[in-house]
Each structure stands twice: as structure tokens, then as C-alpha cells.
Amino acid sequence: MKILVADYIYTPNGHVKDQALAFTDTIQAIDTLEVLEKKYPHAEIIQTESHSVIYPGFINTHVHLEFSANKTSLKYGSFMPWLDTVIEHREDLVGKCDNAVMMDECEAMLRSGITTFGAISSFGNELEVCEKTPQRVVFFNELIGSNAMYADMLYGDFMERVQASMSCKKEARITPAVAIHSPYSVHPIILQKAVNVAKQHKLPLSAHFLESQAEREWLEKGEGELKGFFEKYFKTSTPVTNIQEFMYAFDTYPTHFTHCVQANKVELDYLAQMGHTIAHCPRSNRYLGCGRLAIEDLDLPFSVATDGLSSNDSLSIFDELRAALMLHNDIPIQELSNRLLKTVTADAADILGLNCGKIAVDKLADFAVITLPETPKREEELALWTILHTKEVSEVYIEGIKYV
């Protein structure tokens, strides 16, 4: 038994003062230090630095590790030029992205307080790293392929990767999951089979959806910049599905849709009606010129995520939260700060179906301790000061074990 003491603790009821946590691999009690010492007289007392706040471990629901070698290879500013450079430099970047590169990024995420992340994997190359990293990983095996001629082969490869992630040892903290790349890149036949796999095994399900205006124009009209892309690389000029058909494929199973920047109100309302959620990636959307997701109008839960280094400059959750503060400038900053912290803790855990993300009894003992530069003059601003002042966290615990 251990007891962690800090000036503040972030709970489902907000920040509370002068409390402490008793924990093993799960949270056993939350009370004053005096009460907990009497209840657990042999517990190890861990005193954090002054001005510290204990948060649940932060959750990055959507990240691509396989492009972690990218620094300046891919073209930012607009979606289609970026996509062209992905095709151009893909082999080189994937080749450079060895286990050491990916592990470095996992460690960087850990230092920013990320104790859980959703890894979107196209090839399965990241699985070994995800087994070794201390974080909890929801391993999204991604299905991609729009050519019906290769449907059986693509689905077979996908299922091999799903089975591999299902075979990981329990201590690796891997949750197998399913991801659909996008409406324009997955044939409806194998899409439905993959959704059925998620349903059958009760696996988390994710899908990229309406990231760019080019995607919307292609799916609606079979026109625009993606038409030239498909003619050039895939010798086809007809989309394999449309927006409605793609959405309806997920009607029977809750899905975490990524981006949705170009989704209209009717589509967003439909996603909400069907019990779906959204992964919001502010910097990725800005860097690729995709627009802004109007989170102030959303009527469904969402998480804030970093996406991968193919469309970002870091995997730090605090860099992402600061970007969100700037991007959504019409929302009062205190209100937005509190909302954003919830999206990367309790909301993200609920979306992924994990027993973490909240400091509450019986939840997993995943914590991130942040240390502010001074005692806040106004406690109602703790969320804002946390986001603005945190570059790296002071301590990280996963299932009660200290890793930072």
C-alpha cells in the first residue's frame, strides 16, 4: 500500500484540496492524510513537491507511431500535397522508423503524462514496441484497401494482425482493437467484415472520417483532387462508397471517429444518435489545412488526441491541449480548459472502455503528477494553469508502479 500526497487532486468532482490517495495497483481510498495513515499504518507515504496536482494518467486516443521518423519530409499546409508526399516518402520513412525511434516517442509521451494511448497500426510493426512500453496500449489494427480484387488478401493480413495483438501477454497491457482507415480507402465488403470482428470480440473500433474537403468532394461527387490521386495511383475514377453508406456501416457498434472536420450538422447529429464519439486532433487538422472541428456545437463525447508525427511536431498531450486552447478561441478559456482536461482523462477512458481516467476508488492506479511554478491565487484556474505551465510531468504511475 502506498499513499500519495499533493496540494490538489483532480477528481470527477473537480480539483479538491488537502487530500491524499491510498493505492496498490488500484485506488483504495481518497481522504485526508491523517485518516489514511490511521487506516493504513504500514503504507509508504509519498510526498509530492509543493504546488503539485495529481491527475489521472492522460490518454491519447489516436496516434500513429509508424511515421515517427518524419521531421521535414512531408508537406504541410494542405491535405492533398501532404498525401502526395506520404506516398512519395512512405517507404523511406517507414524504413527509418525502427523500434528505437518508436520507443523514444513512447517515452516522450510518458514524460508528458500519457499513461494510455491508442496506437493505429497499418502493418503491425509497432506491436513489439507497444508490448515493451509501460503504457497501456489500445492496439488498433488498421484495415486499408479499396480494390475488390485484393479484398481476401487484405482481410487475411488484417486478421493475422488482429490475432497477433490478441495473443499478447497480459502484463503487456495491450487491448486489441480494430481501425478502419477511411471511407475512400476501404471497400465496403471488407469494411463490414471488420466491423463484425469488432462486434464479435467486443473490441474498440475506430475510423478516420471526413478529414478534408477533398475527401468530402470525392465521396459526394466523385470529383476533386482525390479523383486525380486515385487515377494516378490506383487507376480508378469512382469512389467505392459514399458518406451515408460508410456511416451506416457502423450503426450497430459504437465507433470512435477521427477528425470529422468536414462533417455537417446532419452527419454529426447522426453520429451522436448512434452513440459514436470523435477523436479531435487540433494540430494535425491545422497543419494539413483541413479546418476546425466546431467542438462548441458537438452533441457527442470527444477526446483530444495528437495523431502521429506524419501530421504533427510532437506527441505531447500538453502541446495538443495548448493548441486546442488557441484554436477554439470563442469558448471562454476557463470553461475550455476544464473541458479539455476531461477529454483526455475520464471521457477518453469511457470511449475506449478502460477502467482508468478517473481518480476514484477501484479505478486503476494510473496517475500523472504535475507541479505548478507557484501556488495558484485562484483555485478555479487550476485547469488553465495546468495546461499552460506543463511541458513535462513530475511523476507517472501505472497500476501503482512509478515510471517517471
C-alpha positions as CSV (number, residue, x, y, z in Angstrom):
1,M,0.0,0.0,0.0
2,K,1.2,3.5,-0.9
3,I,-0.2,6.9,0.0
4,L,0.4,9.8,-2.5
5,V,0.1,13.3,-1.1
6,A,-0.3,16.5,-3.1
7,D,-1.8,20.0,-2.7
8,Y,-4.6,19.1,-5.1
9,I,-6.2,16.1,-6.6
10,Y,-8.2,16.2,-9.8
11,T,-11.3,14.1,-9.3
12,P,-14.6,13.6,-11.2
13,N,-15.9,16.5,-9.0
14,G,-13.1,18.8,-9.9
15,H,-9.9,19.8,-8.1
16,V,-10.0,19.0,-4.3
17,K,-7.5,20.3,-1.8
18,D,-5.6,18.7,1.0
19,Q,-6.4,15.1,0.1
20,A,-4.3,12.0,-0.4
21,L,-4.6,8.8,-2.3
22,A,-4.1,5.3,-1.0
23,F,-3.4,2.7,-3.7
24,T,-2.0,-0.6,-4.7
25,D,-2.5,-1.4,-8.4
26,T,-5.9,0.2,-8.0
27,I,-7.1,3.2,-5.9
28,Q,-8.2,2.1,-2.5
29,A,-9.2,5.3,-0.8
30,I,-9.2,9.1,-1.1
31,D,-9.2,11.1,2.1
32,T,-7.0,13.3,4.3
33,L,-3.5,12.1,5.0
34,E,-4.4,11.8,8.7
35,V,-7.3,9.5,8.0
36,L,-5.4,7.4,5.5
37,E,-2.4,7.0,7.9
38,K,-4.7,5.6,10.6
39,K,-6.4,3.3,8.1
40,Y,-3.2,2.0,6.5
41,P,-0.5,2.4,9.2
42,H,2.1,0.4,7.3
43,A,1.7,2.3,4.0
44,E,4.6,4.0,2.2
45,I,4.0,7.8,2.3
46,I,5.0,9.6,-0.9
47,Q,5.0,13.4,-0.6
48,T,5.0,15.3,-3.9
49,E,6.6,18.7,-4.5
50,S,4.9,21.9,-3.4
51,H,2.2,23.2,-5.8
52,S,1.6,19.7,-7.2
53,V,-1.6,18.3,-8.6
54,I,-2.4,14.6,-9.0
55,Y,-4.2,13.8,-12.3
56,P,-5.4,10.5,-13.7
57,G,-2.9,9.4,-16.3
58,F,-3.6,11.2,-19.5
59,I,-5.0,9.2,-22.5
60,N,-4.0,9.9,-26.1
61,T,-6.7,8.0,-28.0
62,H,-5.2,8.3,-31.5
63,V,-1.6,8.2,-32.5
64,H,0.3,6.7,-35.5
65,L,3.8,5.5,-34.3
66,E,4.8,4.2,-37.8
67,F,5.7,7.6,-39.1
68,S,7.7,8.7,-36.1
69,A,10.8,9.3,-38.2
70,N,9.2,12.2,-40.1
71,K,10.6,15.6,-39.3
72,T,10.5,17.7,-42.6
73,S,9.8,15.1,-45.3
74,L,6.0,15.6,-45.6
75,K,4.5,18.7,-46.9
76,Y,2.2,20.6,-44.5
77,G,-0.4,23.3,-45.3
78,S,-2.9,21.4,-47.4
79,F,-4.3,17.8,-47.3
80,M,-3.6,16.7,-50.9
81,P,0.0,17.9,-51.2
82,W,0.6,16.2,-47.9
83,L,-0.9,12.9,-49.1
84,D,1.2,13.0,-52.2
85,T,4.4,13.3,-50.1
86,V,3.2,10.5,-47.9
87,I,3.1,8.2,-51.0
88,E,6.4,9.6,-52.2
89,H,8.3,9.2,-48.9
90,R,6.4,6.3,-47.3
91,E,8.9,3.5,-47.8
92,D,11.8,5.7,-46.6
93,L,10.0,6.9,-43.5
94,V,8.7,3.5,-42.5
95,G,12.2,2.1,-43.1
96,K,13.8,4.7,-40.8
97,C,11.1,4.2,-38.1
98,D,12.7,1.3,-36.2
99,N,11.8,0.1,-32.7
100,A,14.3,2.6,-31.1
101,V,12.6,5.6,-32.8
102,M,9.2,4.4,-31.8
103,M,10.2,3.7,-28.2
104,D,11.7,7.2,-27.9
105,E,8.3,8.6,-28.8
106,C,6.6,6.3,-26.3
107,E,9.0,7.6,-23.6
108,A,8.3,11.2,-24.7
109,M,4.5,10.6,-24.4
110,L,5.2,9.1,-20.9
111,R,7.0,12.2,-19.8
112,S,4.0,14.3,-20.9
113,G,1.9,12.2,-18.6
114,I,0.3,9.8,-21.2
115,T,-0.2,6.5,-19.4
116,T,-2.5,5.1,-22.2
117,F,-2.6,5.6,-25.9
118,G,-4.4,4.3,-28.9
119,A,-1.9,3.1,-31.5
120,I,-3.2,3.0,-35.1
121,S,-1.2,0.3,-36.8
122,S,-1.3,-0.3,-40.6
123,F,1.3,-3.1,-40.7
124,G,1.7,-4.4,-37.1
125,N,5.3,-3.2,-36.9
126,E,4.6,-1.3,-33.7
127,L,3.3,-4.3,-31.7
128,E,6.7,-5.3,-30.3
129,V,7.3,-1.7,-29.0
130,C,3.8,-1.5,-27.6
131,E,4.3,-4.7,-25.7
132,K,7.5,-3.3,-24.2
133,T,6.4,0.2,-23.3
134,P,5.0,0.5,-19.8
135,Q,1.9,2.4,-21.0
136,R,-1.5,0.8,-21.5
137,V,-2.0,0.5,-25.3
138,V,-5.2,0.1,-27.2
139,F,-3.8,-1.5,-30.4
140,F,-5.9,-0.6,-33.4
141,N,-5.2,-3.0,-36.2
142,E,-6.0,-0.8,-39.2
143,L,-7.8,-2.2,-42.3
144,I,-7.0,-0.4,-45.6
145,G,-7.7,-1.4,-49.2
146,S,-10.3,-0.3,-51.7
147,N,-9.6,-2.8,-54.6
148,A,-12.1,-5.6,-54.5
149,M,-9.7,-7.9,-56.4
150,Y,-7.4,-8.0,-53.3
151,A,-10.1,-8.0,-50.7
152,D,-9.5,-11.5,-49.4
153,M,-5.7,-11.0,-49.2
154,L,-6.2,-7.7,-47.4
155,Y,-8.7,-9.1,-45.0
156,G,-6.5,-12.1,-44.3
157,D,-3.5,-9.9,-43.4
158,F,-5.7,-7.8,-41.2
159,M,-7.0,-10.8,-39.3
160,E,-3.4,-12.1,-38.8
161,R,-2.5,-8.8,-37.1
162,V,-5.7,-8.9,-35.0
163,Q,-4.8,-12.4,-33.8
164,A,-1.3,-11.3,-33.0
165,S,-2.5,-8.4,-30.8
166,M,-4.9,-10.8,-29.1
167,S,-2.1,-13.1,-28.2
168,C,-0.1,-10.6,-26.2
169,K,0.7,-11.4,-22.7
170,K,-1.5,-9.8,-20.0
171,E,1.5,-7.9,-18.5
172,A,2.0,-6.1,-21.8
173,R,-1.2,-4.1,-21.1
174,I,-2.4,-4.4,-24.7
175,T,-6.0,-4.2,-25.6
176,P,-6.6,-5.4,-29.2
177,A,-8.8,-3.2,-31.3
178,V,-9.9,-2.5,-34.9
179,A,-9.5,0.6,-37.1
180,I,-10.9,1.4,-40.5
181,H,-8.6,3.7,-42.4
182,S,-11.2,5.9,-44.2
183,P,-14.3,5.8,-46.5
184,Y,-12.2,6.4,-49.6
185,S,-9.7,3.7,-48.9
186,V,-11.6,0.6,-47.6
187,H,-14.0,-1.5,-49.7
188,P,-17.5,-1.9,-48.2
189,I,-17.3,-5.7,-48.3
190,I,-14.2,-6.0,-46.0
191,L,-15.3,-2.9,-44.0
192,Q,-18.4,-4.8,-42.9
193,K,-16.4,-7.9,-42.1
194,A,-14.0,-5.9,-39.9
195,V,-16.9,-4.2,-38.0
196,N,-18.3,-7.7,-37.4
197,V,-14.9,-8.7,-35.9
198,A,-15.0,-5.8,-33.5
199,K,-18.6,-6.7,-32.5
200,Q,-17.9,-10.4,-32.1
201,H,-14.9,-9.9,-29.8
202,K,-16.1,-6.6,-28.2
203,L,-13.1,-4.7,-29.4
204,P,-12.7,-0.9,-29.5
205,L,-13.4,0.4,-33.1
206,S,-12.0,3.5,-34.8
207,A,-12.3,5.1,-38.2
208,H,-10.9,8.2,-40.0
209,F,-13.9,10.2,-41.3
210,L,-14.3,13.4,-43.3
211,E,-10.9,14.8,-42.5
212,S,-10.6,17.1,-45.6
213,Q,-12.7,18.9,-48.1
214,A,-11.1,16.8,-50.8
215,E,-12.5,13.7,-49.1
216,R,-16.0,15.1,-49.0
217,E,-15.9,16.1,-52.6
218,W,-14.7,12.7,-53.7
219,L,-17.3,10.8,-51.7
220,E,-20.2,13.1,-52.7
221,K,-19.5,13.7,-56.4
222,G,-16.6,11.5,-57.4
223,E,-14.7,14.7,-58.3
224,G,-11.9,16.9,-56.9
225,E,-8.3,16.4,-56.0
226,L,-8.8,12.9,-54.8
227,K,-10.0,11.9,-58.2
228,G,-6.6,12.7,-59.7
229,F,-4.9,10.9,-56.9
230,F,-6.9,7.7,-57.4
231,E,-6.5,7.9,-61.2
232,K,-2.7,8.3,-60.8
233,Y,-2.0,5.7,-58.2
234,F,-4.9,3.2,-58.4
235,K,-6.2,3.5,-62.0
236,T,-9.8,4.2,-60.8
237,S,-12.1,7.3,-61.1
238,T,-15.0,6.0,-59.0
239,P,-15.3,6.1,-55.2
240,V,-16.1,2.7,-53.6
241,T,-18.7,4.2,-51.2
242,N,-20.4,7.4,-50.1
243,I,-20.7,9.3,-46.9
244,Q,-24.1,7.8,-45.9
245,E,-23.2,4.2,-46.7
246,F,-20.0,4.5,-44.7
247,M,-21.7,6.0,-41.7
248,Y,-24.5,3.4,-41.7
249,A,-21.9,0.5,-41.7
250,F,-21.2,1.4,-38.0
251,D,-24.8,1.7,-36.9
252,T,-24.7,-1.3,-34.6
253,Y,-21.5,-0.7,-32.8
254,P,-20.1,2.4,-31.1
255,T,-17.1,3.8,-33.0
256,H,-14.5,6.5,-32.3
257,F,-14.4,8.6,-35.5
258,T,-11.3,10.6,-36.0
259,H,-11.3,14.2,-37.3
260,C,-14.8,14.8,-38.7
261,V,-13.7,18.3,-39.5
262,Q,-15.8,18.4,-42.7
263,A,-18.9,16.6,-41.3
264,N,-22.0,18.7,-41.4
265,K,-24.6,19.1,-38.7
266,V,-26.9,16.3,-40.1
267,E,-24.0,13.9,-40.1
268,L,-22.7,14.9,-36.6
269,D,-26.2,14.6,-35.3
270,Y,-26.5,11.1,-36.8
271,L,-23.2,10.1,-35.2
272,A,-24.5,11.3,-31.8
273,Q,-27.8,9.4,-32.3
274,M,-25.9,6.2,-33.0
275,G,-23.8,6.5,-29.8
276,H,-20.5,7.3,-31.6
277,T,-17.6,9.6,-30.4
278,I,-14.9,11.7,-32.0
279,A,-11.1,12.0,-31.7
280,H,-10.2,15.6,-32.2
281,C,-6.7,16.3,-33.4
282,P,-6.3,20.2,-33.4
283,R,-2.7,20.5,-34.6
284,S,-3.0,17.8,-37.3
285,N,-6.1,19.5,-38.7
286,R,-4.4,22.9,-38.7
287,Y,-1.1,21.6,-40.2
288,L,-2.9,19.8,-43.1
289,G,-5.3,22.7,-43.8
290,C,-8.4,20.7,-43.0
291,G,-10.2,23.3,-41.0
292,R,-11.5,23.4,-37.4
293,L,-13.9,21.0,-35.7
294,A,-16.5,23.2,-34.0
295,I,-16.4,21.4,-30.6
296,E,-18.7,24.1,-29.2
297,D,-21.5,22.6,-31.3
298,L,-20.8,18.9,-30.7
299,D,-23.6,16.9,-29.0
300,L,-21.4,13.8,-28.5
301,P,-18.4,12.9,-26.5
302,F,-14.9,13.6,-27.9
303,S,-11.3,13.1,-27.0
304,V,-8.3,15.3,-27.8
305,A,-5.5,13.3,-29.5
306,T,-2.2,14.1,-31.1
307,D,-2.5,12.0,-34.3
308,G,1.0,10.9,-35.5
309,L,4.2,12.6,-36.4
310,S,3.2,12.4,-40.0
311,S,1.0,15.4,-39.3
312,N,2.4,16.9,-36.1
313,D,5.6,18.1,-34.4
314,S,5.3,16.2,-31.1
315,L,3.2,13.6,-29.3
316,S,2.9,15.7,-26.1
317,I,-0.6,15.8,-24.8
318,F,0.1,19.2,-23.3
319,D,1.3,20.6,-26.6
320,E,-2.0,19.4,-28.1
321,L,-4.1,20.9,-25.3
322,R,-2.4,24.3,-25.7
323,A,-3.1,24.2,-29.4
324,A,-6.8,23.5,-28.6
325,L,-6.9,26.5,-26.3
326,M,-5.7,28.7,-29.2
327,L,-7.8,27.1,-31.9
328,H,-11.1,27.3,-30.1
329,N,-10.8,31.0,-29.2
330,D,-14.6,31.6,-29.0
331,I,-15.0,29.4,-25.9
332,P,-14.3,31.1,-22.5
333,I,-10.8,30.0,-21.6
334,Q,-11.5,28.7,-18.1
335,E,-14.5,26.7,-19.4
336,L,-12.5,25.3,-22.3
337,S,-9.5,24.3,-20.0
338,N,-11.7,22.3,-17.7
339,R,-13.5,20.6,-20.7
340,L,-10.2,19.7,-22.4
341,L,-8.8,18.0,-19.3
342,K,-11.9,15.9,-19.1
343,T,-11.5,14.9,-22.8
344,V,-8.0,13.4,-22.1
345,T,-9.0,11.6,-18.8
346,A,-12.5,10.5,-18.0
347,D,-14.0,10.9,-21.4
348,A,-11.2,9.2,-23.2
349,A,-11.3,6.2,-20.8
350,D,-15.0,5.9,-21.2
351,I,-14.7,6.0,-25.0
352,L,-12.0,3.2,-25.0
353,G,-13.8,1.2,-22.4
354,L,-10.9,1.3,-19.8
355,N,-11.0,1.2,-16.1
356,C,-8.9,4.3,-15.7
357,G,-9.1,8.0,-16.4
358,K,-10.7,9.0,-13.1
359,I,-9.3,9.3,-9.6
360,A,-12.0,7.2,-7.8
361,V,-12.0,4.1,-5.7
362,D,-11.4,0.8,-7.6
363,K,-10.1,2.6,-10.7
364,L,-6.6,1.6,-11.9
365,A,-3.8,3.5,-10.2
366,D,-2.6,5.4,-13.2
367,F,-1.5,8.9,-12.2
368,A,0.4,11.9,-13.6
369,V,1.7,14.4,-11.1
370,I,2.2,18.0,-12.4
371,T,4.0,20.7,-10.5
372,L,2.9,24.3,-10.9
373,P,5.5,27.1,-10.6
374,E,3.7,28.6,-7.6
375,T,0.6,28.3,-5.6
376,P,-2.5,29.4,-7.6
377,K,-4.1,32.6,-6.4
378,R,-7.5,31.3,-7.7
379,E,-8.2,27.6,-7.5
380,E,-10.8,27.8,-10.2
381,E,-8.0,28.5,-12.7
382,L,-6.1,25.2,-11.9
383,A,-7.1,23.6,-15.2
384,L,-5.8,26.6,-17.2
385,W,-2.5,26.8,-15.3
386,T,-2.0,23.1,-15.6
387,I,-2.3,23.3,-19.4
388,L,-0.2,26.4,-19.8
389,H,2.6,25.6,-17.5
390,T,3.2,21.8,-18.0
391,K,5.8,20.8,-20.5
392,E,6.7,17.5,-18.7
393,V,5.1,16.0,-15.7
394,S,6.9,15.4,-12.4
395,E,5.8,11.8,-11.7
396,V,4.0,9.0,-13.5
397,Y,2.4,5.9,-12.0
398,I,0.9,3.0,-14.0
399,E,-1.0,0.4,-12.0
400,G,0.7,1.8,-8.9
401,I,4.3,1.4,-10.3
402,K,6.3,4.6,-10.7
403,Y,7.8,5.1,-14.1
404,V,8.8,8.8,-14.0
